[in-house]
């Protein structure tokens, strides 16, 4: 049996993925999921995180104030599918589990597709963001991170190099 991979602390890209996708999973569970279930994005919303989203929506992304079905379906995919998967991904990254490769590639494709439709709705819909640079600064990471994850998972065993280094007696 091969040696375990180096600690995640010695794998800065995997650590960055774990941190970013932790925020993403929390966002999916606490904001996207309730929004997709019809909890209102309003200053008096019964769910506090959607009160915070209201402030963002008023300033930068008005589509959340009266979300079209495409935005609700994107939020549902994030909340019901992506967020739970990200918990598994984070575990696998921390533990250096090679079995995550194919599911991570499927997630990356799904996430990039979801963001494509999200951006199309945002920019071609009736309420484009008033400050495009600011909007992109806060939303492009959800397109770029899955792209980088797919690149990271391109090898059949993405943790192999770490296992080779961790093997006793190897150079």
C-alpha positions as CSV (number, residue, x, y, z in Angstrom):
1,X,0.0,0.0,0.0
2,X,1.3,3.5,-0.8
3,X,2.1,6.1,1.8
4,X,-0.5,8.8,2.5
5,X,-0.1,12.1,0.8
6,X,1.5,15.1,2.6
7,X,-0.6,17.0,5.0
8,X,-3.0,19.5,3.4
9,X,-0.8,22.2,5.0
10,X,1.9,21.2,2.6
11,X,-0.5,21.4,-0.3
12,X,-1.3,25.1,-0.6
13,X,-3.6,24.7,-3.6
14,X,-5.7,22.0,-2.0
15,X,-5.8,24.1,1.2
16,X,-7.0,27.1,-0.8
17,X,-9.7,24.9,-2.4
18,X,-10.8,23.6,1.0
19,X,-11.2,27.1,2.3
20,X,-12.9,28.5,-0.7
21,X,-15.3,25.6,-1.1
22,X,-16.1,25.7,2.6
23,X,-17.4,29.2,2.1
24,X,-19.1,28.1,-1.1
25,X,-20.9,25.2,0.7
26,X,-22.0,27.5,3.5
27,X,-23.4,30.0,0.9
28,X,-25.2,27.2,-0.9
29,X,-26.8,25.8,2.3
30,X,-27.6,29.1,4.0
31,X,-28.4,31.4,1.1
32,X,-29.0,29.6,-2.2
33,X,-31.1,26.8,-0.7
34,X,-33.6,29.0,1.2
35,X,-33.8,31.4,-1.8
36,X,-34.6,28.5,-4.1
37,X,-37.3,27.3,-1.7
38,X,-39.0,30.6,-1.9
39,X,-37.9,32.3,1.3
40,X,-38.0,36.0,0.3
41,X,-35.0,38.1,-0.2
42,X,-36.2,41.2,1.6
43,X,-35.3,43.5,4.5
44,X,-37.8,41.7,6.7
45,X,-37.0,38.2,5.5
46,X,-37.6,35.5,8.1
47,X,-34.2,34.1,7.3
48,X,-31.4,36.5,8.3
49,X,-28.9,35.5,5.6
50,X,-31.5,36.5,3.0
51,X,-31.8,39.9,4.7
52,X,-28.0,40.3,4.0
53,X,-28.5,39.1,0.4
54,X,-31.2,41.8,0.1
55,X,-28.6,44.5,0.7
56,X,-26.4,43.0,-2.0
57,X,-29.4,42.7,-4.4
58,X,-30.4,46.3,-4.0
59,X,-26.9,47.6,-4.6
60,X,-25.5,45.1,-7.1
61,X,-27.8,42.3,-8.3
62,X,-31.4,43.3,-8.5
63,X,-32.5,40.0,-10.1
64,X,-32.5,38.5,-6.5
65,X,-35.4,40.8,-5.6
66,X,-37.7,39.1,-8.1
67,X,-35.8,36.0,-9.2
68,X,-36.6,34.5,-12.5
69,X,-36.9,30.7,-12.7
70,X,-33.4,30.4,-14.1
71,X,-31.9,32.1,-11.0
72,X,-34.1,29.9,-8.7
73,X,-33.0,26.7,-10.5
74,X,-29.3,27.8,-10.3
75,X,-29.8,28.4,-6.6
76,X,-31.5,25.0,-6.2
77,X,-28.6,23.3,-7.9
78,X,-26.2,25.0,-5.6
79,X,-28.1,24.3,-2.5
80,X,-29.3,20.7,-3.1
81,X,-26.4,19.3,-5.1
82,X,-23.3,21.4,-5.1
83,X,-23.2,22.3,-1.4
84,X,-23.5,18.7,-0.1
85,X,-21.0,17.5,-2.7
86,X,-18.5,20.2,-1.6
87,X,-18.6,18.8,1.9
88,X,-17.4,15.4,0.4
89,X,-14.8,17.2,-1.8
90,X,-13.4,19.1,1.2
91,X,-13.0,15.9,3.2
92,X,-11.3,14.2,0.2
93,X,-9.0,17.1,-0.4
94,X,-8.0,17.2,3.3
95,X,-7.4,13.4,3.4
96,X,-5.8,13.2,-0.1
97,X,-8.3,10.7,-1.4
98,X,-7.8,9.9,-5.1
99,X,-11.4,8.6,-5.5
100,X,-12.6,12.2,-5.6
101,X,-11.1,12.8,-9.1
102,X,-14.1,11.8,-11.2
103,X,-16.7,13.3,-9.0
104,X,-14.7,16.5,-8.8
105,X,-14.4,16.7,-12.6
106,X,-18.2,16.2,-12.8
107,X,-18.8,18.9,-10.2
108,X,-16.4,21.3,-12.0
109,X,-18.3,20.8,-15.3
110,X,-21.7,21.2,-13.6
111,X,-20.5,24.3,-11.6
112,X,-19.0,26.0,-14.7
113,X,-22.2,25.3,-16.6
114,X,-24.3,26.7,-13.8
115,X,-22.2,29.8,-13.6
116,X,-22.5,30.3,-17.4
117,X,-26.3,30.3,-17.1
118,X,-26.1,32.5,-14.0
119,X,-24.0,35.1,-15.9
120,X,-26.2,34.9,-19.0
121,X,-29.3,35.7,-16.8
122,X,-27.5,38.4,-15.0
123,X,-26.1,40.3,-18.0
124,X,-28.8,39.6,-20.6
125,X,-31.7,39.7,-18.2
126,X,-33.8,42.8,-17.4
127,X,-31.6,43.9,-14.5
128,X,-27.9,43.8,-15.3
129,X,-25.6,44.7,-12.4
130,X,-24.9,48.5,-12.1
131,X,-21.2,48.0,-11.4
132,X,-19.9,45.2,-13.6
133,X,-16.3,45.2,-12.2
134,X,-17.6,44.9,-8.6
135,X,-20.1,42.3,-9.5
136,X,-17.5,40.2,-11.3
137,X,-15.0,40.5,-8.4
138,X,-17.5,38.8,-6.2
139,X,-18.9,36.2,-8.7
140,X,-16.0,35.2,-11.0
141,X,-14.3,33.1,-8.3
142,X,-17.2,30.7,-8.5
143,X,-16.3,30.2,-12.2
144,X,-12.5,30.2,-11.8
145,X,-12.3,27.9,-8.8
146,X,-14.0,24.9,-10.6
147,X,-11.8,25.5,-13.6
148,X,-8.7,25.3,-11.4
149,X,-10.1,22.2,-9.6
150,X,-10.6,20.5,-13.0
151,X,-7.0,21.3,-13.9
152,X,-5.9,20.0,-10.5
153,X,-7.7,16.7,-11.0
154,X,-6.4,16.1,-14.5
155,X,-4.1,13.2,-13.5
156,X,-5.6,9.7,-12.8
157,X,-4.2,10.0,-9.2
158,X,-4.0,13.7,-8.4
159,X,-2.3,12.9,-5.1
160,X,0.3,10.5,-6.5
161,X,3.2,13.0,-6.5
162,X,2.6,13.6,-2.8
163,X,2.5,9.9,-2.1
164,X,5.8,9.4,-3.9
165,X,7.4,12.2,-1.8
166,X,6.0,10.8,1.4
167,X,7.2,7.2,0.8
168,X,10.1,6.4,3.1
169,X,13.4,6.0,1.4
170,X,12.4,8.0,-1.7
171,X,14.5,10.8,-3.0
